[in-house]
Amino acid sequence: MSNRYAYLGPEGTFTEAALRALKPDTPAAEFVPCNGVDMVFAAVRRGEAAGGVVPLENSVEGGVSATTAELVRGDPLLITAEITVPVEFTLFARAGTTLSDVKRVATHSHALAQCRGWLAANLPDAESYVVSSTAAAAQAVADPASMYDAAICARIAGERYGLVPLAEGVGDRADAATRFIYLSRPGTLPEPTGADRTSLVAFLPHDHPGALAELLTQFAVRDVNLTRLESRPTGDGLGTYCFFMDADGHVAEARVGEALMGLRRICRDVRFLGSYPRADAGAGAGRPTPRVSTTDDDFHEAERWLARIRAGRVD
Ligand SMILES: O=C(O)C(=O)C[C@]1(C(=O)O)C=C[C@@H](O)C=C1
């Protein structure tokens, strides 16, 4: 079990590339493809895999709702690592197919959203079909009896399933990237590195003016930089939302811990999703320069001062 890692499969997905980059030299590692994001979560929750990788957000299309849905429901898992992978799309087909033969294109919904412009310009009459991943599209197209003529997928997937490229770089943005997260069962948090990210979901107590501002203030007054905020329906009826938040810093840091305590006081519920090293730390991102009043020492000094005055010492 301890060397098994689940990912959104089949072989050849961008998610597999993310997992291989996260676990480059893991001896005897077994990479286990799953047919859906929910199945990756289930494999980790059941202990069938030591960890799992799923897509979280894409720079063009935004959040992957299958992932955010699983992060809030069921037994909690922790995010213990992240990685960002550039996504380059190629149109692949069976040998002998030409571009003008392509009437039905299969791919993942997020990939389709990133290739709409190219499809409209180059295959305006083709119908698009959404399948569970880009590699699943390539796998389906490889079957000579397939209803699809072509797949939009990673180069590695097209090659893996014996297809031939019809057009490269079919994504509308050449610089598109997807952020993937590594999931573990709850346990030890990764050590703080100085350039970390903390993820959580906050549930407001009830709708009222300034509720979101109150949430954000918990971070602002402690000098904690938010890097992402996404509202998602809770499923409890229209107008009921929870907020996915990513913040710079590690929960072990005083200012982050205090911000989370503030949230805990004002929210109906807060689900902590993890503190883990930022993928772009090497590029210098996420290394906050806390203001004088928000270093760990400042918080600890204030705690000692409070203890003194509570003891009646005002000297
Ligand atoms: O289908 C894949 O290859 C995936 O890894 C999933 C996924 C996604 O969910 O966004 C990952 C990156 C691309 O943006 C397209 C699809």
The ligand as an ORCA input file, in Angstrom:
! r2SCAN-3c Opt
* xyz 0 1
  O      -7.560     14.817    -18.557
  C      -6.421     14.960    -18.104
  O      -5.408     14.640    -18.751
  C      -6.256     15.509    -16.769
  O      -5.247     15.276    -16.142
  C      -7.334     16.420    -16.228
  C      -7.204     17.870    -16.674
  C      -8.158     18.785    -15.818
  O      -8.956     18.305    -15.051
  O      -8.070     20.010    -16.000
  C      -5.852     18.353    -16.423
  C      -5.258     19.281    -17.199
  C      -5.899     19.816    -18.423
  O      -6.338     21.133    -18.119
  C      -7.063     19.017    -18.855
  C      -7.594     18.036    -18.079
*
